[in-house]
């Protein structure tokens, strides 16, 4: 890999890592802190949802804006907004400021679409899945380090220092990106119209056969994954008697699996199997995890069975997400990559809002249900994933005739 590409990937890795580190730090402490500020359960739910909602609204906006003005300016602006969000969090002693902080963080962290477009710009086709995987490892590391850092800082220094800690990291990230990133998009699409209307962008994308099929595949996977992941802390606490600290270690282990798989093994696996098979394997692993996790959720059976479920959950994400991003980037022109990758992230944000809501609803009925319903959903997604190669072949045949 050329030195320049390696440097770019490192800077983008840090950008996404800080986004996810902030998410990992905040999410475990947000409900209890909001309770301290006299929030109702409904208000806490809305507060968590507003982050995903802002991701939904702004992911295609940042992606399309990067097609128009370039990747670097968008990355710098969005990092600055994320830093501002955590400055607001440091002063958030009333619910209104806490809502404002999470809203701004959702807007800034939607920059993943511009970062992905940057990667697509500087990567050879055969290296895209690997490079997406290197950046995807930042997700796992953010979720590994976030919860213990958040717990330590809150316990020893107070909530406001959490905001200042992440804001300082964002400032470092901004300086690094400003100094080390060069613009990757050589031909900007200056005629592109910037519209803050994700519904319209989704409708436009869903009219295109191959993009529609891939987006629905992604949506189904993310809904099922979030249905399983979000209730895990409750499952382990209520069924296995785990403490919050033990739950944190379990979630960190899942992050380690994802990070190592994407950072070390994904490139070799992609060369051997290709994106389409990795997508299918990710779906199959997620379905199996949904069967295992609720069946062995007791302290006596946690090792080895629940650990196996955690590994499968981590591997499913490690295989599926970067392979899908690479497939999308190969299905559109370079001038559209930022926008379409942004639409995929936006669609994923809706799934990340729907998944936890469904998971919580089914968990309230019976703790097995969110996992088994998600596993049933994955059977449909697996069937869809099997059809993708046929759809791609038909699509390419049409394009070649034209």
N, C-alpha and C positions, 0 to 999 in steps of 0.2 A: 504494500500500500504506500503511495507517495507520501512524503513527510507533510505536505500541505493538507492532504485529505485527512491524515491522522490528527493533525492539529485542529482542523475544523470539527472532526468528530468528538474530540476531547472537549472543546468549548460547548458544543451542542449537548454533549453528555452532562456537563455541569449545569447547563441551563435547565434541562428537564429534571435532573436530579434535585436541584433546589426547589423546583415546583412541587415535586413529589415528596421531598423532605418536609416542606411546609405542610402539605396535606397530611402526611403521616404524623407530624407533631400535633397538629391542631385537632384532627378528628377524634382521637380518643379522649381529649380533655374538654372538647366543645360542649357536649351535653351537660356535664356536671357544672362547668363554669356558667353556662346559660341558666341552669337551675339556681345558682347562687345569685344571679341577677333577676330572679323571680320569673323566668320564662315558663310558660305552660308546655306540656308535651307537644301540643300542636305547633306552637311557635318554634320549638326545637326542630321538629320535622321540616317545617318550612325553611328554617335557617340552613339545614343540611341540603335541602333540595335546591336552594337558590344558587349554590356553587355549581351544581351540575347544570342548572338552567342557564347560567351565564356562559358556561362552556358550550352549551347547545347554540346559544345565540351568536357567540363571538368566534367560534372555531372557523366557520366558513368565511366570516368577515376578515379575520387575520390572514387566512389562506389566500383569498381573492385579492386583498390589499397587497400581499407579498408578490402576487403575479403582476401587479400594476406598478409598484414603486420599488420592488426589490425585497429580498429576504432579510438583509441586515437591518434596515430601519425598523421593520416590523418587530424583529426580535428585541431590539433595544427598547422600543416603546413599551412592549408588553412586559419586559423585565422591570422597567421603571414602575409600571402600574402595580405589579406584584409587590415590589418593595414598599410602595405607598400603602398597599392593603395591610401589610404587617406593622407599619407605623401606626395606622389607625387602630389595629388590634391592641397595640401596646397601651393605647389610651381608652380602650373600650370598657368603660365602667358602667355603661348603660346599654340596653338591648339594641337601641337604634344604631349605635356605633358598631356593635358586634355584627349586626346585619350588614352594615356598610362595608365592614372589613371582608366578610365572606363573599359579598357581591363583587368587590374589586378584585379579590383573589381569583374568583371564577373567571373574570374578564381577562386578567393577565395570564393565567395558566392555560388559557385556550390557545396559546402560541404554539402548541405542539404541531399544528398543521403547517405553519411556516418553517419550523425546524425540520419536519419530515420532507417538505419540498426542497429545502436546502440539501438534505442528504441525497435526494433523488437527483439533484442537479450535479453533484460532484461524484456520484457513484457510477461505475460501469454496470450495465444490466445484470451481469452475472454476480456482482458483489452487493446488489441492493438489499437482498434479504439479510445478508450478514451484517451490513452496516445498520439497517433498521434494528437488528437484534442487539447490536452494541448499545444503541441509544435506548432500546427497550430495557436493557439491564438497569438503566437509571431508575426505572419504575420500581424494580425489586429492591434496589439498594435504599431508595427513599423510604420504602415501607419497612425495611429492616431497621434502619437507624432512627427513623422519626419517632415512634412511640417511646423508646427508652430515653431519648434526648428530651422529649416533651415532659415526661414524668420527672426526670432529674431536675430540669430547669425550674419547673413549677414548684416542686417540693423544696428546693434549696434557695430559690431567688424570687419566686412569685410569677404570676401570669404575665405581667407587663414585659418581663425579660424575654419571654418566648417571642413576643412580637419584635423586640429589638434584635434578638439573635438572628431571626430569619431576614429581617430588613438589612442587617449588615451583610449577610450572605448574598442578598440580591444586589447590593452595591458592588461587592466584589465581582459578581457575575457580569454586571453592566460594564465595568471597567475592562474585564477580560474580553468580552465580546466586542467592545468598541475598538480595542487595540489589536486583536488577533483575527477577527473575522473580516474577510473581504467579500464583496458582493459576488454571489454565485450565479445569479440570473443574468445572462448576457443580453438576451432580447426581452425587454419588459413589454408586457401587454398593456400599453398606455390607453388603449381604447376600452379596456375592461371597466364595466360599471360596478361601483362598490355599493352594494345594497345590504342593509342590516335587516335582512328578511330570510331567516333560515328555512322557513316553511316553503317559500318560493324556490329557494335553491334546491331543497329536497325534492319538490315536485318536478323541477326541471331534470334533476339527476335521475329520478325514478322513471322518467320516460325513456331513458336510454337502456336498452335491454341488458347489456352486460353489467353496467354499473348498478342497475336495480337488483340484479341477482346477487351481486357481491355485497351490497349494502344490507339486504335482508338477511343474508348469511351472517354477517357481522352482528346485526341487531339481535338475532336469536341467540348467538353464542354469549354475548355480553349480558343479556337478561338472565340467562341460566347461570352464568358465573356469579353474578351479583346476588342472585337468589340464594346461592350456596354460601358465599363468603360472608355476607353481612350478618346472618344469624349465628355464625360460628362461635363468637364470644359467649353468647347466651347458651348455646348448646353445650359447650365445654364447662361453663360455670355451673349450669343447672344439672347436667347429667353426669359430669365427671368430677364436680366439686372443685374445679380449678379456681385459683385466685386470678385477679386482673394481671398480676405480674407473670404468672404462668401462661396465661393467654397471650401476653405480649411476646413471650419467647416462642410460642407456637406460630404466631403470625410472622415473626422474624425468620423462623425456619422456612416458611413458605416463600418469603422474599428471597432468601438465599438460594433456594431451588430455582426460582425464576431467573435471578440474576446470573447464576453460574451457567444455566442452560443456554440463555441468550448470548452471554458474553463469550463463552468458551466453545460450545458445541454446535450452535445453530448453523454456522457457516458450513461445517462439514456435513451436517445432516441435510442442508439444503442442496448441496452438490450431489448428494447420493439420492435423495428422494424428490426434490423439487418442491416449489411452493404449494402446489395443489395437494400433494400427499401430506405435507406437514399440516395443512389446514384440516384435512380429514382426520389425521391422527390426534390433533388437538381436541377435536370434537369427541372422538371416541374416549379419550382419557378423561374428559370432563364428565361424560355420562357415567363412567365407572366410578369416579369419585363421588358422584351423587348417590350411588347405591351404598358405598362403603361408609361414608362419614356418619350418617345417623345410626347405623347398625352397631358400631363399635365405640360409641361415645361414652365410655366409662373409664375410670382411672385404671382399672385392672387390664383393660384391653387397648388402652391408648397406644402402648408400644407392644407389637409393631403395627397393628391394623390402622389406627387413626393416623399414624405417621405416613403410612402408605397412601392414605386418602389425601393428605396434605401434599405429598410429593406429586401425585397425579394432578391435583388442582394447580400446582405451580407449573408443572410441565405443560399442561393444556394451554395456559396463557402464553408460555414461552414459545410454543410451536405456532399457535394460531395467529397472534396479533402481528408480528413482523412479517410473516408469510403473506397475510392478507394485505398489508400495506404495500408490500412489493408487488403483489398482483395488481392492485389498483393503479400503482404508478406506471405499470407496463401497459395498461389498458387505455391510457389517455395521452395526449400530447404534452410536451414539457410545459407549454404555456398554460395548461389546465391543471397541472399536477397539484399546485397549491390549493386551488379551489376544491377539487374533488377529494383530496386527502382531508381538507377541512370539513367538507360535508360528511365524510365518514366519521370523523371525530365528533361532529355535531350529532349525528345519528346515534353514535355510541353514548353521548351524554344523555339522550332520552332513555336509552337502555339502562344506563347507570342510575337513572331516577326511577324507572319502572321496576327494575330488578329488586332493589331493597324494599320497595313498597309491597310487592308481591310476596317476597320472602317473609316479611314481618306478618303479613296477613295469614299466610299458610302456617307459619310457626305458631301463631296464636291458636290455631285449631289443633295441631299436633306437631311435635318437633321433627318428626320424620318428613312431613309433607313438603316443605320447601325444596328438599333435596331430591325426593322422588318425583315431584312435579317437574323440577328442572331436568332430571334425567330423562323423563318422558319427552320433554321439549327437545332435548338433544337428539332423540331418535329422528325427529323431523329434520333437524339441522344436519344430521349425518346424511340423511337421504338427499338433502339439498346439496351438500358438499360433494357427493358422488356425481351429481348432475353437472357440476361446474365445468369439468373438462369438456363435456359434450357441448355445453353452451359456448365456451370459449372457442372451440373448434368451428362451430357454426358461425360465430361472429367473425372470426378471421377469414372464413371462406367468403362471406358476404363482402368484407372489406377488400379482399383480393380481386373479386369480380368487378368491384367498382373502380 
